[in-house]
Amino acid sequence: MSAPADGDRARPRVRTGSGTVEGRTDVHGSAVFRGIPYAAPPVGALRFAAPAPPAAWEGVRDAGSFGPTAPKVPYPDTFAALLPDPRIPGDDCLTVNVWTPDPAPAARLPVMVWLHGGAHTRGSSAVPVYDGAAFARDGVVLVSCNFRLGVLGYGLFPDAPANRGLLDQIAALEWVRDNIEAFGGDPARVTVFGESAGAISIGALLAAPRATGLFSQAVLQSGAPEVLPRDKVRAMVRRMASLLKVEATARAFAATPLSDLLAAQAVVLRKSSPLMGGPAFGLVADPDTLPVDPLEGAAARSEVPLLLGWTRDEYRLWLAPTGGMRLLDRLGPLAVALARYRSGKDRADVRALRAALPGASPAEIAGQLLTDRLLRDPLRRLAGARRAAPSYVYEFGWPSGVPGLGACHALELGFVFDTLRVPEASWLAGPDAPQALAEEMHAACVRFAVGGDPGWAPWDGNGPPRMFGGPESKEERVEGPRAIRRVLP
């Protein structure tokens, strides 16, 4: 780190491979650097290309503000009221942010790299809930990044590399490998962590040959390794091409104004339902970027310690705001039958679930079946398939103060980052979320980053997950391959 002029520690400077950046000092005394390019702006010929190296700069680059967010369409109103998703205009969107307690090469502190969620179509590192100050306060260098989304990051074309969003994430991790020591981090002690689509991406990173050696530990929150069928991703591109009246090629899409692309993407996303397995944007199997099934590939990387888990009522975020819960309850037994078919469960699974959740409505039973299919079952399989390194499994069970949400998808984020005091955290959690629970969950993540042990025993394939929050309850063992269920009072 360059010594600040006149001892002014409010403007710390660090020399990166592309040039010097000047950050800020926060109230805890940590240094914060925002908007540092890790790749060139994905515009023009680079719009659908693999990420290219950033241009070097002369002098000192101001790193006091977040860089532009990746192009995206806003959430529908029902979700926009719950999930903050700021939009910062500009082309230079492939950037990283760094919070560090000691920006000096000799510090050799553990590093955590955050990959945000948003169904591969929304989100950014600028979401206030993702502020890294608490991690830096507790001795961890926190890095977050932006990457391409939607059709720009995951549209499948015959004339462009697949999984460009994943390639962006790999480029960001390569930037961490090459530069984080200058910020006080240890490139040999990198934990990558993410939620929802971010966790799905981490499953792919565990399986992607290009990501080997870029991190030593991983945290998967409410997202399991998966790829989508290529035809379903390709269908999204064809639908957009039809609306735009252009060929379904990267060349034609690159020649189309970005505003038109986003408008067409907004239309096709309204007809997309990843929850029910329809066409969507996401990762695909690809011989160059993702040559093996992510779940199998992630399980094979058994030397990497994992921390993984879910929330008790994941499905409520997807269904409650849109009236889906009421619709499923009106359908009654038909809703349960459809969810059982979609999730591949048998009648014995439904009976076990009803016994574990007495009085549960059809919507609750259907939602839990779908959550098993999408999250709990594959995450348990991943944890159970690994032997060389430990897997630590958790469940987040504290119910939101927002009526109807329960312990829903994404609720744990303000607890993991210890940012409940950020106003936007209350959008999902309500006004009275317990700070003590945030301190407990955040501390577990810090312990995992520092020493590879969050504070409870590794999962042995049989016991219950570590519970964070939730009502007092007793555990009931469901025999066979079905999971431990929680019997609520």
N, C-alpha and C positions, 0 to 999 in steps of 0.2 A: 504494500500500500504506500502511496506517496504521502509524505507528511503534509497536512493541510497548512496553508499559509497562515502565519501568525498564530498557530495553534488552534485554528478554528475547526473543532471537531464536528461541527454541524454539517460540514460538507466533506465527508470522507471521499478519497479517490482511490481507485484500483485500476491497475493496468491489465486489460484483457488481451487476447490474441489479435483483436481488431483495433484496439485503441484504448485510451483512458476514459473511464466513466466517473462521474461525480454524483454521489448519492446524497442522502440526508441521514440525520441521526434522530431516532425516535425518543419517546419519553423514557424508555427503559435504558437508553444509552446504546442501543443496537444500531448498526448501520443498515440502511435500506437503499437498494438500487432497483429502479424500475425501468422497464422498457428497453432492455439491452438486446440488440438483434443477435439471434443465433443462426439466422439464415437470411437470404436476400428476400425482399418483398415479392410475394407470388403474384406478379402482374405480367401482362403481355404474354410472351412466350413461356413464362414460368408459371402461369396460372394453373396448369394441370401437369406440371413437370415435378420430378423429385426435387426436394429442397436443395438450393444452391448456397454456397458459402456467402456470408455477408461481406459487404465491401468494408475495407478498412477506412478509418477516418483520422484526420489530423487534429491535433489539439485535444480538448477535453469535451466529451459528450455529456450533456446534462441527463442524468438518470433519476430525476425527481418525480416523474409522472409515469403512469402506466402507458404502454404503447397502444396503438389501435387494436381493437378486437377483430377477430376473424370475421369476414362477412357472414351474416346470418339473418334469419327472419325472427321476429319476436315471438315469444310464447303466446298462445291464445290467452284471452283475458282471464279465464278461470285459473290458469297456471301462473300468469304474470303477477297476480295478486299474492302468490305464495313464494315464487322463486325469483329473486332479484337477478337481472341479467343486463347489466349496463352495456351500452353500445358506444364505442369510441371510434370515430371515423378516421380513415387513413389507410394507406396501403401497406405500411411496414408493420404487419401484424405478427410476424414470427419472432417473438421476443420472449425473454425470460426476466423474472424478477428475483432478487436475492435479499433475504433478511439474514444478517449475521451478527453475532455478538462480538466478534473479534476479526475484522478484516485484515488479517496478517497471515502470511504463508505458514508460520510456525505453529499456528493454533491447532491445526489438524483435527477439527471438530467433525462429529457425525453430520451427515447431510440427508435431508429428506426432499424428494422431488415430487411435487403435487401435479396430478393430471385430473382436470375437472370433468364433471359429468355433463349431461345435457342431451342424451339420446343421439350422440354424434352429430347433432345439428344446432345445438345452442350451447351457451355457457362461455366463460372466459376466466382468465386469472385475475381479472379486475373485480370479481364479485366480492363485496366487502366482507362476507363471512369467511373468505379464504385468506384474510390477513395473516401474515406469518409472524407477527410480533411476539406472540406467546411462545412459539417454538424457539425463536432467537433468545428470548428472555431466559429460557430454560436450557440453553447451551447447545442448540441444534441450528445448523445452517439450513434455512428453508428456501427452496427454489420452486417457483411456479412458472408455467409457460402457457402460451397460446399455440394453437395448431389449427390447421384448416378443418372446416366443418362441412356437413351437408354434401352437396354435389361437388364442391371444390375439393373436399378432403376424401370423399368416399364414393363418389359417382364412378361407375365402372364403364370404361371406354375401350374400344379396340386399339386406340392409338395413344394411350397414356398409361403410366404405371398405376397399378392398383394400390389401394390402401395408402394414399398419400398422407392422410392424417397420421397414420402410424409412422411413416417415414419422417414426418416432421418431429414426432416425439423422439424418435431415435436420434435425429439431428440435435435436438435439445439436450438429450443425455450425453451425446458426444461433446457438446459445448461444456457441460458440467465436468466431464472427464478432463477436458483440456484446460479449463479455466477456474474451477472451483477452489483450487488450492490458494489462489491469490486472494480469495474472499474469506479465507480461514477454514475452508472445508477440507475433508480428507477424501480424495477421489476413490479410495479403496473401501470407504464405509458409506455407501450410498444406498438409501432405502427409497424405493419408488412406491408411492401410494396414490390411490385414486378411488373415486366413488362412481357407481352406476356405469356409464359409458367409459369413464376413466379407469374403473376396475376391469372392465372388459378389455380395454387396451392393454392393461398390465398383463392379463392372461395371454394376450398375443405377444407382448414383449418377452415373456418367459419362454415362448415357443419360437420366436423369430431369431434366426441365426445372426442377423446383423446386430442384435441387441446383446449378444453374449458378452459378458464381462463389463457391461456398463452399469450394473448395480449388483448388490450382494444380498439384499433383502427386499421383500415386497409386502404390501398391504392391499387387500382387495375388499372394499366396502360395497356391499349390495350390488355386485356385478360379477358374473361368472364368465370364464373363458368360452367364447363362442365365435362362430362365423355364420354369416347368412348365406343361403343359397345364391349363387351368382345370378340366376335368372330373376330373383326378387329384387336385387340391387339394380340390375340392368333395366328392370321394368320401370324403376323410378326415373332413370335417364330417358327412356323412350317416352314416358308420359310428358316429361318436360320438353323433349324435342317436338312432340306433337303440338304442344301449346305454343312453342316458339316458332314453329314451322321451319325448323332447321334439321340437318342430319344429326343423328345421335352419336356424334364424334367429339373428341376433345377439341379438334381444330375448329369445328363449327361453334362449339360452346365458347371457346376462347375469343372468337370474333363477335360474340354477342355482348351487348352492354351488361355490366354487372347488375345494374338495377333490374333489367329484364330477367336475368337468370334468377335473382332472388324472388321476384314476383311469381315466376313459374314454380319455383321451389315451394313457395308458400301454398300454392294451390295443391300440389301433389302431396304435401305433408298433411293437409287436411283429410286426405283419403287414406293415409297410412296408419296402420295400427300394429306396431311391432308386438304389442302385448298379445295379439291374437295370431301373430305369425304371418301377416301380410307383407307386401313390398315395403322396403324401408332402406335408408342409408345405413351402412355399417361395414364391418370388416368382412372380407371374403378370403377363401383359400386361394393361394397364389404361389406359383413355383418360385418366384423371386423373393417376395417379401414374407410370405407365411406358408411355407410348403407342407406343414404338418397341422393336424387338428390341434387347435390351441389347448383344449383340455388335456389331450394326451401329451402334447409338448410341455405344458406347464407341469404336469405330473412327473415327467421325465427329468425336469430340472430340480430334482429332489435335494440338491445341495444348497438351495436357496431357502432360508427360513421364511415362513409365511405367517402373517396375521390376517385372518379373514372372517367375515361375519355379515350379518344382515339385521334388519329391524323386524320386530315382531309382526307388524301390520304393513308391510311394504305396499301392498296392493291398494291401500286406502288413498295414497296420493294419486294414483292413476284413475281411480273410480269415483271417489267421493266428490271432488270438485265439479265433475261433469254430470252428476246425477246417475252415474253408472250403478251405484249401490242400490238406489231405488228401483232402477230397471231390473236388476238381477233379482231383487226381492219379489218383484211382481211376477217374474218368470218362475220363481219357486223351484220345484224339483228339476225343471228343464234347465235352469241355469247351472245347477250342480252337475247334471248329466253332461252338459256341453263342456264345462270346465274339466270334468273327469276325462272326457274324450281328448280334449286339447292337451291335458297334462300327462296323459298316458297312465293314469292311476286306475286301480281296480276298485271294486265295491268294498273290499276289505279295508282299503285305505280310507274311503269315505266314512265307513263305520268307525274306524279308529279315530278319525278327526272329530266326528260328532261326539264320541265318548270323551275326548280330551277337551272339547269346547262345548260343554252342555249349554243349550239355549242359543247357540250361534244361529244366525239367520242364513238363508240360502246364499246371500251375497257374501257373507263372511266365509262360509265354507268354500264357495267358488273361488274367492280371492286367495284363500290359503292354499288351495290346490294349485292355482296358477303360480303363486309365489314359490311353492315347492318345485314346480317344474322349471321355472326360470332361474331361481337363485339357490334355494337351500339344498336341493338335491345335488346339483353339479358342484357346489362349493364343498359339500360333505364328501363327494367322490374325490375331489381334488385333494382335500386334506387326508383322506383315508388311503390314498394311493401312494403317498410319499413316505419314505423311510429314512433317508440319509440325514435330513434336517427336520426340525420340529415344525408343526403347524399348530397355531393357536387360534381357537375358534371362539367367537363371541356372538351374543345377541343383544340388541338394544331394545329395551322394552318400556322406556318411559313414554307415556302418552302425551301428545301435544295438547297445549291449552287451547288450540283452535278446534272448535267442535267438529266431530266427525273424522278427524284425521288419525287419531290414535297414535301408535308408534310407527309412523308412516315412512316411506322411502324418503331419504335425504334429511330426515329430522336430526340425525346424529351429527351433522356437519358442524354446527355451532359448538357442539360439545368437544369434538375432536380438535378443533382449532382454538377452543377456549375463547370464543368471540360472541358469547351470548349478549354482551353489552352493546354490540353493534346493532343499531336499530333494525337493519334488515333481517337479523336473526329471528326477531319476533314475528315476522311474517308467517313463518312456518311453525315456530315453537310456541307462540303466544307470549304474553307479557311476564309470566312468572316462572320461567324455566329455572331449574335448580342449579345454581352455580357450583355447588359441591359435586354434582354429578359431572359437570364439565371438567372440573379439576381432576376428578378420578379418571375419566376417559382420556383426557389429554395426557395425563401423566403416564398412562399405560402405553400410549403411542411413543412418548419420549423414551420410556424405558426400553421399548423394542428397538428404537433407532440407536440408542446408546449401547445396549448390551445384548440385543437379540432375544430378550425375554420380557414380555409385557407385564408379568407378575402373577401368572397362574400356570397350571400344568399344561403341557402340550396335549392336544386332542389324541385320544387313543382309538378313535373309531366307534366308541360305545357310549361314553359319558355325555352329559349335557354340555352345551356351550357355556362360557362365562357370561353371566347376565349383568347388564348395565341398566339400572333403573327398573321400572315396572312394579306392579303390586306384589305384595307378599304372596307366594304361591308354593305349591309343592310340585315336585317333578314326578312324572309318570312315565315309566319305560314302556314303549310300544315294541312288541317283539318283532323279530324279523328285520328286513331292511328299512322299515319305516323309522322315522326319526324319533328322538325324544320329543314329546309334546309337553306343553305347559298347561296345567289345569288351573284356570283362573277362578277366583272365588266368586 
